[in-house]
Amino acid sequence: MSIASILQGYKDFTTSRGLNYHYYFSDAEGGKPTILFVHGFPSLSIDWHNQITYFKTKGYGLVVPDQLGYGGTDAPQDANAYLHSLLAKDQVEILEHENVKEVFAVGHDWGSKTTSVVANLFQDRFLGFGFLSLGYLPPNTELTYEQTRELLKNALGYANLGYWAFFSAPDANETIQKHKESFWDLMHARDSRLPKFAFCPTGALRVWLESDTRTTHAPYVTEELFKIYDKEFTKNEYQGPVNFYQIAVSGADMEDAKAIPVAQYLISKPVFFGGTSRDMVCPPALAGRSLEQLCPKATTHIFEAGHWVQLEKPDELNAELEKWIESSLA
């Protein structure tokens, strides 16, 4: 399927909290389950186009929304609208609206965080849960952003979350808009080592953007995709997407997590973790402890890829996801 034809398969639904979601939908055929794909930052549902094409051909149902703040979905200014318990409920309401029952949820980046909360709150509604790049994240009720940043810096030997300080700053949206070419170059840099120095350390991202630094972008982002990014992010800007960081840094997300009972941290359903070995922001080692302690039915596959595995290694990812899904159903 071409990207243009996929874009013709979108629908809209207004959730119980009055927010419109724009999403790709395709019915399952031949008794196949449905896959809910949840993207992260800064992304769009169309970034799953390789997965949509592959799994639709195989007869799987598909629900692929633009996350809140992105694309054709509403983009409220209030950061508290982006609490993951609310986003999780939104995803389930879309599924209920489409009357799909047999569902696997697969998230990437912040979509993995949303999928984690979907698993915490609605585990019985799903057949299994997949996490790409960023692994399963159990509710955090104690560690502040600053504490988490320092713990991970000590564990990894380098800072990997310093960029959160920029994205949660009041001028983040405006600054990205002024330097969007520089921003997108770095988000999809051909050299996967570059984020370790230009993105991860505190202050580095602002220096990169404000100096309008450029670099060669990875070939998996086609000119067609870049045109879609430019159109959609020009329309909605970046305030919605950076709100994901604002609730994380402010502690609002931590307060939200306190409502989840500890007994619901364990995921007893099948779990797939697709780690990305050349990902400097989310190295696979970060997922290990949660998988071992809280995901007894976990399957792990490490891709020789950077952060955007669904774009960079689509054939390998599709094959591994299908193998996991079929083994989970056996």
N, C-alpha and C positions, 0 to 999 in steps of 0.2 A: 504493500500500500504506500502511496506517496503521502508526504506530509499534507499536501493540499486536500487529498481525499479524506484523510483522518480528520482534518479540521471541519469537514462537513458533517461529522458524526457527533457533534457536541449538543448538549442539552443544558437547560437551566432549571434550578430548583431553589425555592426559598425555604430555609430552615425555620424551626420553631422560634428562633431568636430574630427572625426577620432579615436574615442575610442571604443574598443570592449567591449560589455556587454555580460555576460554569464547569462542565465536566464531559469527558468523552464516555459514551456508553455503547456497549455491544452485548447482546444477549448470548448466554451460553448455549451450546448445541451438543447433542449426543451425550448428555449426562455429565458433561465437564463442569467443574466448579468455576467460580468467578474470581478474578484477581483484582483487588483494590490496590492501585499504585499511588503512593503519596510522595510527592517531590519535596525537595528542601530549598535551600537558599544558595544563590539567587537563581531560581529555576522556573520552569513552567511545565504544565502537564505534557506539552508536546515533546519534552525531552525524553519521554518514554515511547517515542514513536517506533523505535525498533522493537520494543517489547509488544506494543499494540499490534504491529504487523505480524509478528511471529505467533503470538498466542491466539489472535483472532483466527488466523489460518488453521490453527490446531483445534478450534472449536471452543476455546475458553471464553467465558464471559469477562467483560472488562468494565471497570469503573475507574476513571482516571481524572480526578478533579484538579483544577487550578486551586492551590491552597489559598486560604484567606489572605488578601492583600496582593494577589497575583492575577495577571491575565484578565479573563472575563468575570472573575469572582469579585465580590465586593471588597473594598479596602478601607474599613473604618480607621479613623485616626487614633482612636483610643486604644492604647497598648493592651489594656485589660481584656479587650475582645479576643486577643490571641492566646489566652491561657489554654494550655494543651488539653485540659479536661473539657473545655468548650469545643475545641477543634475536633476532639475524638467523638464527641456527641454529634457534631455536624456530619462526620463521615458516616456514622451509623444511620443517621436520618436519611442520607442519600440512598444508602443500601435498602432501607425500609421502603422508601418511596418507589424504588425500582423493583421491589419485591424479590430480591435475590437472597437466597438462603445459605448456599454452600460457598463460603468465601475464605480466601487466603488474603491477608493484608501484607503488603510489601512497602517499606519506606526507605528513603535515602536522605542522609544528612538530617536536617530538622524534621523531615518526614519520618525518620526513624524514631525521633523523640515522640512525635504525635502517635506513631504506631505503637510505641511502648505504652503510652497511656491508654490507647485503644485496648491493648492486651490487659492492662490492669483493671479497666472498668467494664469491658465487654467481652471477656475471654470466651465465654460460652457461645457467643454469637459467631465465632470464627473457627476455621479448621486448622489454622496455623499462622505464623507470623514470620516475615522476612525482614532483615535489617541489612542495608548496604552501606558500606564505608563506616558509618557510625553504628555501633552495636546496640543491643538492648540496654536501655537506660532505666534502671529502677527509680522510683520516686526519690528525689533528693529533698530532705526536710531539714538538713543541718548545715551544709557547707555553702558559704557565700561564694560569689563569683571570685573574689580575691583569694579565698582559701583554696578553691578548686584550681585556679590558675597556678598557684604556687605548688600544690601537690603534684599536678601533672608536669610542671617544669622540673621538679626534682626527680620524678619518675622517668621522664624521657631524656633529661639532660639538655633540653632546650625549651623555650617558651612556645606553646602552641595555641594559646587562647588570648594572646594580647590584643588581637584584632577586635575582640568583643568590646573593648573600651571605645574604639572608634565607632562601631556600628550602633552603640547605645548612646552616643553623644547627640546633643540637640541639633547639630548642623550636619549630621551624617547624610540625610537625604539630599540636602542642597549641595553638599560637597561632591557626592557621587554624580549628581546630574551635571555639574560643571566639568567633570573630568571622566565622563562615561567611557570614552575610548580607552583610556588608561585602566579604568576599572575592569572592563570586560577582557582586556588583554591579560591581566593578572589572574582573573577568575579561571580562565581557560588557557593558561600559559603552556606552551609546548614543553618547556623545561619544568618537570614536576618538582625539581629541587628548589625552584625559585621561591615558592611560598614560605619556606623555612626562614628566609631572610627578609623578604619584602612584604610578607603578610602576617606571619605569626607573632613576631615580637611587638610589644606595646609601642605604639607610635609609628611603626614602620609603614603601615598601610596609608596613613595620612601623608607621610612624606612622599610616598610613591605617587599618590593621586595629585597632590598639590604641585608636584614638579612635572606633572604630565608625562611620566615615564612610560615608555612603550616597550613591548616585547612581542615576539612572534607567538601567535596563538596556535593551539593544537589543531590538527587537521580534521578531527572528528566534529568540530563545530563548523558546519557549512555556511556559506553565504546566505542560504535560505533561512537557516536558523537565526543567524545574526539579524536579519531583517525583521524576523518575528520578535526577537528580543527588543530591538530598537522600538518597534511599534508599540508593544505592550508595556514596556517600562517607561516609555515617554508618556503614555496615556495615564498610567496609575502612579508613576514616580516610584520612589523607593521607601516611602514612610511605612507602608504596610509590612514589607519584608524586614526592615530593621526593627520593627516592633517585637519580633521574635527575640532579638537581643536585649531590648529594653526590659522585657519582663524577666529575662534571665539575670541581668545585672542588678536590677532593682530589688530582687528578692520576691517579686510577686509570684513567679512560677514556683518558688520554694513553698510559699504559703498555700498555693493551690494544691501542691502535692500532699500536704498534711491531711487532706480529706480522704486519701486513699488508704484503706486498712492494710496493715503490714501483711496480712494473710494473702492479699492479692498481688504481692510483689512476684511470687512464683508463677512462671509460665509453664503449665503442665502440657500444653499443646506443642506440636512440633514447631521448631524454630530453625530458621536458616540464617546464618551470618555470612555475608559476602564481604570479606576484608579486602582492602586495597593496599598492596605492599608499598607502592610509591607515593602514598598519601601522607604528606607531612603534617596535616592538620588532624587527621583521624587515623593514626597508625593502628594496625590490627591488634596490637598488644593491649590497647585500652579496653577492648571488649572481653578479654579473657576471664576476668573474675566474675562478672555478671553471668556470663554463659555457663561457667562451671558451677556456680552456686545456685542460680535461679532458673536455669533452662535445662532441665534434665534430658530433654529430647532434642538437643541442639545438633545441627549439622553445620560444619564450617568449611568454606572453600575460600582460599586466598587467591585473588586475581593479581597478576603482574600488571597493575594499572595504577593511575592516579585516582583522584577523588571521583571523577565522573565516569564510573565504570559502565553505567547503562549506555553511554555514548561511545566510550573508548573500546569496550570489549563486549559488544552486544551479542555476538554469536555464542561466546563462551558463557556469558551470564544467562542468556535464554535457555541454553542447554542444561546448565546447573540448576536453575530454578525449576524447570520442568521435571528434571530427575527427582528433585526434592519433593515437589508436589505429588508426583505419581507414587513415590515411596511412602509418603504420608497417608495416602489414600488406600494403600495396599492392606 
